[in-house]
Amino acid sequence: MLKPVDPDLLRQSRMQSVTASLKEDLGDGDITARLIPEDREARGRVITRETAVLAGRDWVDEVFRQVDPAVTIEWLAADGDTVSADQVLFRCCGSARSILTAERCALNWLQTLSGVATRCQQWSERIAHTDARLLDTRKTIPGLRLAQKYAVTCGGGLNHRLGLYDAFLIKENHILACGSITAAIERAHEIAPGRPVEVETETPGEFREALQAGADIIMLDEFSLDDMRMAVAENRQHPGRVVLEASGGINPDTLVPIAETGVDYLSLGALTKDLQAIDLSLRLE
């Protein structure tokens, strides 16, 4: 929890995801590319039509590697860079057929991941005057979780748990099934000592129970601003101070006031599920 995706796990996921994306696009072959003479060489450049934060270089490289490893890519910007409208992101050189076959798949990855990174940076900048940081969630596009979580880090955000396996997140239904917040936390410590235990709370009373029961992270779900400030103040006085995470009802209007309450993190699914892709274009030279 709160760790970037393991590079080896990310690389494996990237190879598999790119393979799947090419398969759905190419089927049994690019028939339009066959209009071009097989020996025709070409150079191309990819530009962004809008200001953005770049993310997804390795996915582009993997697309071209799988389509035709002889195509060369020259990158002119790095992941995490802010790029301006009409800026050239990379140049490619090689078989004209290969470049045009790889084009859409490569740009799909780059526009999608750059869209995630761009929104994350925009929202992070708005709360930069506070100590709060943005967290992603498991509300990701199916099959793209690790890629999107990587993009979040390019935009200055942090990764929450990757899935159901690497940290506890005790929610309302878990609490009901276990009998209480305290019972759920105790059981979590028994099952996997040392694993982070987070509890979602919906009232000040639940917050206090989770604080006393030894949670590592307490989520303040849909708390009012006053209740968040109360939780922050009580947590600072508690001998076993925990991490506080605000969640629910976070949007462009509430983002800053919530961060200013003093919570440590704001988690929101909008970073990954409500993305707007960046407008990119490939032009042959």
Phi, psi and omega per residue, in radians:
M1 nan 2.365 -3.089
L2 1.092 0.549 3.041
K3 -2.123 2.494 3.079
P4 -1.142 2.789 -3.126
V5 -1.090 2.392 3.110
D6 -1.023 2.268 -3.074
P7 -0.998 -0.696 -3.138
D8 -1.166 -0.735 3.105
L9 -1.123 -0.693 3.134
L10 -1.158 -0.719 -3.137
R11 -1.115 -0.772 3.119
Q12 -1.091 -0.770 3.120
S13 -1.091 -0.710 -3.120
R14 -1.091 -0.802 -3.132
M15 -1.071 -0.757 -3.120
Q16 -1.186 -0.737 -3.109
S17 -1.164 -0.725 3.124
V18 -1.137 -0.723 3.100
T19 -1.011 -0.795 -3.139
A20 -1.133 -0.696 -3.105
S21 -1.209 -0.599 3.083
L22 -1.230 -0.681 -3.131
K23 -1.085 -0.732 -3.121
E24 -1.247 -0.427 -3.121
D25 -1.542 -0.691 -3.018
L26 -1.578 -0.541 -3.078
G27 0.984 -2.143 3.130
D28 -1.699 0.273 3.029
G29 2.416 2.691 -3.137
D30 -1.504 1.729 -3.066
I31 -1.256 -0.513 3.135
T32 -1.207 -0.637 3.131
A33 -1.107 -0.418 3.142
R34 -1.200 -0.211 3.049
L35 -1.183 -0.387 -3.064
I36 -1.599 2.359 3.088
P37 -0.913 2.416 -3.036
E38 -1.060 -0.537 -3.089
D39 -1.646 0.125 -3.123
R40 -1.267 2.185 3.082
E41 -1.712 2.700 -3.126
A42 -2.646 2.772 3.006
R43 -2.120 2.510 3.129
G44 -2.461 2.831 3.065
R45 -2.401 2.491 3.120
V46 -1.893 2.244 3.121
I47 -2.081 2.761 2.980
T48 -1.756 2.418 3.130
R49 -1.587 0.006 -3.113
E50 -2.625 2.794 3.062
T51 -1.135 2.386 -3.071
A52 -2.764 2.969 2.954
V53 -1.838 2.168 -3.042
L54 -1.325 2.394 3.018
A55 -2.717 2.355 3.043
G56 2.078 0.262 -3.134
R57 -0.960 -0.806 -3.077
D58 -1.127 -0.487 3.111
W59 -1.268 -0.684 3.070
V60 -1.094 -0.837 3.135
D61 -1.019 -0.685 -3.119
E62 -1.201 -0.649 3.085
V63 -1.042 -0.888 -3.120
F64 -1.166 -0.602 3.106
R65 -1.086 -0.731 -3.121
Q66 -1.303 -0.557 3.125
V67 -1.343 -0.832 -3.093
D68 -2.874 1.744 -3.095
P69 -1.129 -0.186 3.120
A70 -1.368 -0.300 3.091
V71 -1.223 2.278 3.137
T72 -1.728 2.493 -3.134
I73 -2.100 2.258 3.057
E74 -2.041 1.902 -3.109
W75 -1.489 2.412 3.135
L76 -2.007 0.095 3.079
A77 -2.648 2.689 -3.105
A78 -1.890 2.719 3.029
D79 -0.990 2.357 -3.094
G80 1.673 -0.254 3.103
D81 -1.290 2.535 2.958
T82 -1.537 2.171 -3.107
V83 -2.008 2.655 -3.058
S84 -1.833 2.809 3.116
A85 -0.953 2.371 3.129
D86 1.287 0.110 3.087
Q87 -1.317 2.441 3.075
V88 -1.385 2.198 -3.127
L89 -1.597 -0.772 3.065
F90 -2.736 2.792 3.034
R91 -2.038 2.604 3.125
C92 -2.311 2.633 -3.098
C93 -2.538 2.350 3.128
G94 2.709 -2.708 3.138
S95 -1.005 2.238 3.120
A96 -1.062 -0.709 3.097
R97 -1.010 -0.829 -3.084
S98 -1.129 -0.745 -3.125
I99 -1.070 -0.788 -3.102
L100 -1.278 -0.513 3.076
T101 -1.205 -0.690 -3.097
A102 -1.420 -0.326 -2.970
E103 -0.859 -1.054 -2.984
R104 -1.154 -0.741 -3.137
C105 -1.093 -0.768 3.137
A106 -1.091 -0.775 -3.114
L107 -1.234 -0.565 3.072
N108 -1.017 -0.785 3.125
W109 -1.131 -0.796 -3.062
L110 -1.184 -0.720 -3.119
Q111 -1.218 -0.607 -3.122
T112 -1.242 -0.880 -3.102
L113 -1.217 -0.600 3.072
S114 -1.181 -0.546 3.068
G115 -1.117 -0.715 3.089
V116 -1.109 -0.858 -3.099
A117 -1.094 -0.657 -3.106
T118 -1.149 -0.843 3.120
R119 -1.084 -0.722 -3.124
C120 -1.073 -0.755 3.123
Q121 -1.164 -0.717 3.138
Q122 -1.032 -0.778 -3.123
W123 -1.308 -0.605 3.109
S124 -1.121 -0.684 3.141
E125 -1.108 -0.538 -3.110
R126 -1.232 -0.400 -3.140
I127 -1.973 0.315 -3.082
A128 -1.132 -0.369 3.139
H129 -1.387 -0.061 3.096
T130 -1.923 3.080 3.078
D131 -1.626 0.018 -3.095
A132 -1.351 2.626 3.076
R133 -2.218 2.727 3.134
L134 -1.537 2.454 3.066
L135 -2.096 2.497 2.992
D136 -1.451 -3.088 -3.132
T137 -2.397 -2.989 3.050
R138 -1.523 0.102 3.117
K139 -1.459 1.277 -3.072
T140 -2.034 2.888 3.050
I141 -1.180 2.217 -3.107
P142 -0.907 2.280 3.139
G143 1.540 -0.203 -3.083
L144 -2.008 0.274 -2.995
R145 -1.009 -0.907 -3.061
L146 -1.151 -0.662 3.110
A147 -1.112 -0.765 -3.132
Q148 -1.185 -0.669 3.121
K149 -1.155 -0.616 3.023
Y150 -1.070 -0.776 -3.126
A151 -1.083 -0.624 3.090
V152 -1.003 -0.747 -3.140
T153 -1.178 -0.535 3.081
C154 -1.132 -0.500 3.132
G155 -1.607 0.113 3.077
G156 1.635 0.084 3.100
G157 -1.578 3.127 -3.141
L158 -2.116 2.713 3.136
N159 -1.605 2.275 2.953
H160 -1.344 -2.897 3.117
R161 -1.049 2.610 -3.119
L162 -1.328 -0.613 -3.104
G163 -2.808 -2.748 -3.099
L164 -1.433 -0.030 -2.960
Y165 -1.808 -0.335 -2.964
D166 -1.855 -0.088 3.077
A167 -2.852 2.690 3.067
F168 -1.460 2.407 2.930
L169 -2.372 1.752 -3.032
I170 -1.524 1.973 -3.106
K171 -1.849 -3.098 -3.044
E172 -0.924 -0.816 -3.097
N173 -1.227 -0.572 3.047
H174 -1.111 -0.728 -3.137
I175 -1.099 -0.781 3.118
L176 -1.067 -0.734 -3.106
A177 -1.236 -0.557 -3.136
C178 -1.485 -0.387 3.124
G179 1.909 -0.536 3.119
S180 -2.967 2.900 3.064
I181 -1.097 -0.778 -3.124
T182 -1.048 -0.799 -3.136
A183 -1.100 -0.696 -3.130
A184 -1.154 -0.731 3.133
I185 -1.149 -0.770 3.129
E186 -1.048 -0.740 -3.132
R187 -1.164 -0.669 3.123
A188 -1.078 -0.753 3.126
H189 -1.136 -0.545 3.104
E190 -1.263 -0.727 -3.065
I191 -1.193 -0.786 -3.057
A192 -2.504 1.373 3.125
P193 -1.001 2.351 3.125
G194 1.639 -0.324 3.080
R195 -1.323 2.476 3.123
P196 -1.050 2.415 3.108
V197 -2.093 1.981 3.096
E198 -1.948 2.516 3.135
V199 -2.194 2.290 3.031
E200 -1.489 2.158 3.131
T201 -2.086 2.597 -3.076
E202 -2.086 -0.120 -3.139
T203 -2.461 2.780 3.061
P204 -1.008 -0.613 3.116
G205 -1.110 -0.739 3.103
E206 -1.162 -0.658 3.084
F207 -1.020 -0.819 -3.094
R208 -1.135 -0.667 3.115
E209 -1.130 -0.766 3.134
A210 -1.117 -0.648 3.125
L211 -1.114 -0.787 -3.125
Q212 -1.262 -0.479 -3.054
A213 -1.451 -0.140 3.051
G214 1.671 0.522 3.037
A215 -1.167 2.628 3.074
D216 -1.509 -0.635 -3.137
I217 -2.360 2.373 3.100
I218 -2.099 2.157 3.093
M219 -1.562 2.248 3.078
L220 -1.733 1.691 -3.004
D221 -1.623 2.049 3.113
E222 1.042 0.503 3.071
F223 -1.236 2.578 2.995
S224 -1.232 2.852 3.125
L225 -1.063 -0.692 3.126
D226 -1.114 -0.724 3.134
D227 -1.196 -0.589 3.068
M228 -1.128 -0.769 3.125
R229 -1.090 -0.684 3.083
M230 -1.058 -0.796 -3.121
A231 -1.103 -0.705 3.125
V232 -1.099 -0.783 -3.124
A233 -1.124 -0.785 -3.141
E234 -1.172 -0.637 3.133
N235 -1.126 -0.661 -3.134
R236 -1.169 -0.455 3.121
Q237 -1.543 -0.181 -3.074
H238 -1.406 2.366 -3.109
P239 -1.103 -0.510 3.114
G240 -1.881 1.076 -3.055
R241 -0.894 2.378 -3.097
V242 -2.038 3.028 3.085
V243 -1.483 2.366 3.131
L244 -1.956 2.283 -3.106
E245 -2.166 2.129 3.083
A246 -1.537 2.449 -3.140
S247 -2.619 2.691 3.102
G248 1.507 2.299 3.075
G249 1.220 0.335 -3.136
I250 -1.614 2.097 -3.124
N251 -2.552 3.116 -3.103
P252 -0.979 -0.481 -3.129
D253 -1.422 -0.549 -3.062
T254 -1.752 -0.196 -3.034
L255 -0.929 -0.956 -3.063
V256 -1.188 -0.848 3.115
P257 -0.994 -0.659 3.121
I258 -1.164 -0.793 3.131
A259 -1.062 -0.591 -3.101
E260 -1.315 -0.109 3.082
T261 -1.267 -0.315 -3.138
G262 1.824 0.098 3.090
V263 -1.158 2.785 -3.102
D264 -1.427 -0.679 -3.064
Y265 -2.421 2.683 2.973
L266 -2.123 2.082 3.112
S267 -1.834 2.359 -3.103
L268 -2.658 2.316 -3.138
G269 -1.232 -0.327 -3.093
A270 -1.064 -0.400 3.141
L271 -1.092 -0.532 -3.037
T272 -2.091 -0.458 -3.065
K273 -1.709 -0.318 -3.104
D274 -2.011 0.585 -3.022
L275 -1.249 2.730 3.022
Q276 -2.086 2.033 -3.090
A277 -1.111 2.635 3.122
I278 -1.489 2.474 -3.107
D279 -1.426 1.974 -3.127
L280 -2.109 2.796 -3.136
S281 -2.584 2.374 3.023
L282 -1.784 2.269 3.121
R283 -2.205 2.192 3.038
L284 -1.308 2.532 -3.100
E285 -1.824 nan nan
